[in-house]
Amino acid sequence: MALDLSLSYHAPAVARRMADAANRFLAALDPARRAAVTYPFEDQERYRWNYRPDGFDWDGRTFWHEGVRLLNMTAAQQEAALGLLEAGLSAHGADRARAIMALERDLRETERITRWVPHVIRDPELYAFAIFGEPGGAAPWAWRAGGHHLGLHFTIVEGDQVAPTPLFFGANPAEVRHGPNVGLRTLPEEEDLARELLRSLEGERQSIAVVSPKAPHDILTDAYRSANPAVPPRGLAFSAMSGEERDRLVKLIRWYVDRAAEEVAAVQWRKIEQARLETVTFAWAGSEAPGEGHYYTVKGPTFMIEYDKTQDGANHIHSVWRDFTNDWGEDLLAAHYAAAHRASVADG
């Protein structure tokens, strides 16, 4: 069944709010910073992302988060930049994004006590913001915020359609074990909701869901431009679950989707339902015991969620929500440019 893109991404209030926030941010910048934060919409930089820290060697090259970092902004400019989080994310999503940034202090203290890491700086202000195109204009535009364990990418097409993925949240340490915030868990629901679902599965259904006793070292789709739907395992289908199990899977999916602002999350959930919820699958790999390495993925016809908690003694979370065809607004842009071409031909 063909998806109606005009309904799947229609979020005019959020689009206006993000355009206003982006323009306030740009207005707060001096010419040099404004030049560093802005790119043409067509620039391939828009597709670069990573959830690792600045200076990390990834795929044989050193990765840097481009744009302007909070570290290089005044207090007023920082406030304006962070306004983008409030515009594009839900209240709990924006709260978690800020908590992920602040967690760099706890990681720095953990590494000071437990090990020496000479090649990476842990700083809650090493998060870069970039804007692509003209916010609020008739042409497509986008904004990005990224740094260690945070990857936000919002693309706005025709002024009222919003693509919110890739959307990545991570946490290291997943549970703080040193310093003043001992016991703090920045992303508890991502683990707890999936573990509740796994425990609720009975008999053969759990055997189908658990695809391997060993968890992968990281999310399988990594930070690649496209998420390949064939890479993550399938596991147990929604159609094979009991009513309670289905409710738990829906709750888990909604938790990820609800990272985005309410209007965006609502249309995204309708898109997932429209694409046949019965075909969505849940797969778990690794230990079922708390405190040990594990991985899970939720995969449907149009989307995928991946989560991994294996690194640093299984105290390090990576989690991401991807859209198979509309990361970076690709579906929306294809429809937009096709319509523009048809109009041009008609006028000619």
C-alpha positions, 0 to 999 in steps of 0.5 A: 500500500502506497504511503501518503507523504502529505499526511505522513510528514505534515507538521506545520506548527513544528515547522514554523517553530523550528524556522523561528528558532533557526532565524533567532539563532542566526540573528544572534550570531556575528557574521563570522559565526553565521558564515561558519554555521550555514551551508547551502541546502545542496551541500553534501555536508548535510549527510555527514553525521557521527555519534562519536566525539570530535577527533575520533578515527572512523572508517580510517579518517578523523571525524569532526562535527562541523558547524559552530560548537557551543564552546565557540558561542556566547551565552546568548548564542548558546541559548538561541542554539539550544532553542532548536532542541526545544522546537524540534523535540518533545519535552522529554526529548529535549530534556534527554538531549541536554542530559546527554550533553551534560553527561560529558562531565560525568564521563570525564570524571569516570575516565579520570578515575578509571583510565587515561584517555589522551586523545579525546576531550570530554566537554558538554560544549563540544556540540556543533550546530549547522543550518542548511538553506534558508529557514522558513523560505519556500525552498527546502532547508534543514538543521543539525545538532551533533556531537558525542552521543547526540545526532539530530537531523531535521529536514523541512520541505514545502514549509510544513513537512518535517523529516526527523531522522536520523535521530540518535541518543547515546549515554556513556556511562549509562549509569554513573558510577563515580562523582556526585551523580552516582546512580544517574541513568540518562536513558533508562527507558530505552533499556527497561521497556525492551527488557520488559517486552523480552521478559513478557514473551512466553515459550517459543516466542521468546526463543524466536525473538532472541536471535543470538547469545552474543550481542554485536559490538555496536549498532549494525547500521553505525553512522552510515548515510543510509540504513540498510533494512537487510542488516539488522535481524528480524526476530519475532513479528508483532502478528505472532505476539499476544495482546500484552506483548503487542502493547509493550512493543508499541510502547517501546516504539512510541518512546523512540518516536516521541523523542520528536515534537508531538505533532511530528511524532503523531504523524510518524506513528500514523505512518508506521501504522499505515505501513502495517504494524503486523509486520514489525519485528523485535529481535534481541541479542546477547545476555538477558541478565541486567548488567550484561551486554545486549542489543535489540532492534525493532524493524518495520517496512518503513523504519528501524530502531537499533539499540546496543549496550555492550561497550565499557563493561555494558555501561554504554548505550547507543540508540537510533531511530532511522527511516529507510527511505526518508532519512534526510527527507529523501522521500519528501525531496523526491516528491518535491522536485518531481512536482517542481519539474512537472510544473516547469514542463507545464509552464514551458 
